[in-house]
Amino acid sequence: MSQLLNDLRALDALFAPGASRWTQGRFARDERGEPVSALSEKAVCWCLDGGARKVANGALSDRYSRLCDALTVATPRGASDYVLWQDQPGRKFHQVKALIARAIADEEGRVGQ
């Protein structure tokens, strides 16, 4: 299994409890809805990019870069990038989960899982 596949599955698990674990417009929020760092112990929900930062333990790693690349490839056509796509008004949690599922499926196909 690849590190990327592990990280994508960890990202999926981060959001598994449901829509309450997802936010828009900020990397992460605390239980009061206030913005916090994606790596903060107070964070209770994350945007897609904030979740990637949490899984990769920051934005300055190859793991984070590979997660970003995988999410970008899985982003629906016509969207400039996954960050702007997920922050669009009206975006639904199930659509974000579907994007993660596409990224996982792509990586599973690449590594033969």
Helices and strands as residue ranges (DSSP letters): H 3-15, G 19-21, E 28-29, E 35-36, E 45-46, H 48-55, H 62-74, H 82-87, H 93-111
